[in-house]
């Protein structure tokens, strides 16, 4: 476990584990690289090198108040890739991390990316507009901003309910999973989390998706209450030149945790194809 000081002096915490073909994971808002634990151990046990990092302002990275936009997040990832001299990398992103991945692959990879995986990801664009009438109304994101600013501690507990589908009939609610989400969220800086809402909700990834020509696997739960799949995964797959879409009936936004066995299997199959 190490830190990298970027060109703008931001310190990025990262974990570089294992040997073999390289996978790099990009986490969602407002979490940290710890959210990938179920994937990290699965792929380490199968002979992969696994890189994870805490996005600037999140987790154990420095709590800078600047640069909380997708462009900077992708550029930060590029600095880490270059520093570690990674080649033929499969980049895997969840939620906001999926946006970071597709921007990185399009603008910063410079031939270093082999494949990409978008899981419950925010592209093409979340917010509702004239060009995206099926999107999520801005009022929803304004409420997330208000809750993050004024009620973060309780909001981060409450948000785990729809995040993991714990409000669905028959769901097995795991308090440990909720506490772990809250722990990761509260480790990050409030400025980073507040500014990050605009980044994940208003960034337009349509041109990035159209431009990428490496193979991209799109995974999305059909009961995602955070990033609705019809306006996200389905549309992203249609814009990609070389995309493959898998949707899962009943799976929630946090399916890398709640449905890790299924998600890991499908990622592994894609990597090996």
N, C-alpha and C positions, 0 to 999 in steps of 0.2 A: 504494500500500500504506500503510495507516494503522492507528491504534489508537483505540478508543473507551473512555473511562473510564466504567464503569457507575455506577449509583447507590450500589452498595456498594464502589466504588473499584477493583473488578476491571478490568483492562485487557484488552480483546478486540481481537485482531489481525484485520483484515479486508482484503479486496481488492475494489475496486469498479471494474470494467473494462467498457468498451464503452458503446454507446448503443442504445436500442431497448426492446422489451418485456423486462421484468425477470424474471430467474431467480435464485433464491437456493438455494445448495447447502449441505447439512448433512452433515458427514462422520461416519464411524464410529469406534468405539473401537479402539485408542488413538491414532488418527492425527491428521491435520491437514487443512486446506483444500487442501494440495498433492495429496492423493489424488484430487482431481477434475480434474487437469490434462487428461486425455483428453476430458473433457466441456467444460471451460472453453474450450479453443481451438476445438473444434467449433462451439459456439454463438456465440462471438465472431465467427467467420468467417461466420456466417449472420445477423448483424445484431441480436444480443441484447445486453442489458446483463446482466452476470454478477456476482453478489455471492457471495463465499465468506468464511468466517470460521473461525478456530481456536477451538473450544470452550474455555471457561475451564479452565485447568490443562493444556491440550493445545497442542502446537506452539509458536507465538510469543506466545500470550496469557500473562498473568501466572499463576504457579503457586500460586494460592490453594489453601488446604487446606479451604475450606468451599464448600458449595453444589453438591456433585457428585451431583445428583439430576435426574431428568427435568424436574420442575417448574421448577427454577432454570435449567436449560439452555434451556427454552422461553421463560422470562421474559427471559433474556439476548438471545435471538434477537429478541424483541419490542422490546427497547430499541434494538437495531441498526436494525431496520426503521423504527421511529419516528424515530430520529436521521437516517436517510437519506431519510425521508418517502417510502417506497416504496409504490406502489399497484399493484393488479392483479398481484400477484406469483405466480409458479408456484414453489412450494417443493418441493425435491427432496432426499430424505434416503436415505442408505445405512446399513443395519444400525442401530446406535444412533441415528444421525441420522434414520432413519425414525420412530423413537419420538418424537424431539424435534419432528419435523415435525407428526405427528398431534396431539400435545398442544398445540403452538403454534396450529395451525389451529383446534382446538376451543375453546381458552380465551383466546388472546391476539391473534388476527388482527384482530378488530374490523372485518371487511369488507375488509381489505387483501389477502387471499389469493384468487387466482382459481382455481387448481387445485393439486393436490399429486401427487407421485410417490414411492412407497415402493419402494426397491430392496433386495432381500435383507434386509428390515427385521425388527426384533425383535417388533413387535406381532403378535398381541394380547397374549401374555405367554409368556415362554420357559420359566420354571421349572415343573417338575412339581408338581402338587398334586391334591387331591381334585376340584377344579373344572377342572383341566387335566391329566388323566391321561396324555395323550400328550406332555407336556412333557419337557424335559431334566432329569434328576435333579440335585438340589442338589449332590451330590458332584462333578459335573463343574465347577460354578462354584467350589466350594471348592478344587478343584485349580488352577483358573485364578488364584484369589486367592493360593494358596501359591506358585505359579510366579512370579507378578508380584512378590510380596513378597521372595522368596528367590533367584530365578533369572532376573530380568527380561531381562538382556542376551541370554542363550542362548534363553530362551523366545520372545522376539520374533523370533528367526531361525527357530526350529523351527515356530512357528505359521503362518509363511507357506506351509508345505507343504500342509496341508489348506485353508488360506484360498484359495489359488489353484488347488487341485486338482492340485498338482504330484506327488501320490502316485498318480495315475491312469495306467494304461497309455497310452502314446503322448503324454503331456503333454510339452510343450516347456518345460523349466525355464529361467527367465530370472533369472540372479543379480542383474542390475540391478534388477529388480522387487522381489526379496527385500530387497536392500540399501536400496531407497527406502522400503519398509515399515518396516524396522528404524530407518532414519534418522528418520522421522516419529515413530515410537513413542518413541524415546529422547530426542526433544526435549521431550516432555511430562513432567509431574511424576508421581512414583510415587504420591503420595497421591491425586491426581486419578484415576489409572488404577486404583488399588486400590479406591477408593470407587465408581468408575464401574461396576464389575462388578455390584454390587447394583442399580444404576440400570438397566442394560440387561437384567438377567436377571429381576428380581422386580417391575418396574413393570407394573401391569395397565392395558392400553390399551383394554380392551373397550368401556368406556363412551365413550371418545373416538371410537373408530371408529363407533359407533352414532350419535353426535351430529353428525358432520360430514356436510354435505350438498353441498359443492362436489364436482366431479368428481375422483376419485382413481384414478391408475393404479398397479397393484401388479405389480411385476416380480420374479420369483424363479427362481433356478436350481434345477433338480430334483436336482442333485448337490451342493447346498450342504451342506458338512460342518460348518459353524459354526452356522447358523440353519436347521434342517430345514424345508423348504418346506411340507410338509403341515400342520405345526403353526403356521405363520407366514403366509406369503402367501395360502395357500388359505383359511384361517380369516378372515384380515383382510378379504379380498374379500367374503366372505359377510356380514360384519357391516356393511359400508359401504352407505349408501343409494344412492350413485352411483359404484360402483367398477367397475373393469375389471381383470381378471387376465390376465397373460401369464406362462406358465412355460416354461422352456427346458431341454430334455433335455440333460444332461451339463454344464451351466454351473455354475461354482463360486460360492462366496460373493463372491469378489473380481471378479465378472464386469464391473463398470464399467471395469476395467483390461484383463482378458484378452479380453473380448468387447465392447470399446468400440464397434466399428462397428455391431453389432446393437443394443446398448442405446441408443446415441445416436439411431439411426434411429427406434426405437420411441418414445422420449421426444419427439422432434421431431414425429412424426406426432400424438401425443396433444396436444401444446401447440397445434398448428395446427388440430385438429379442432373 
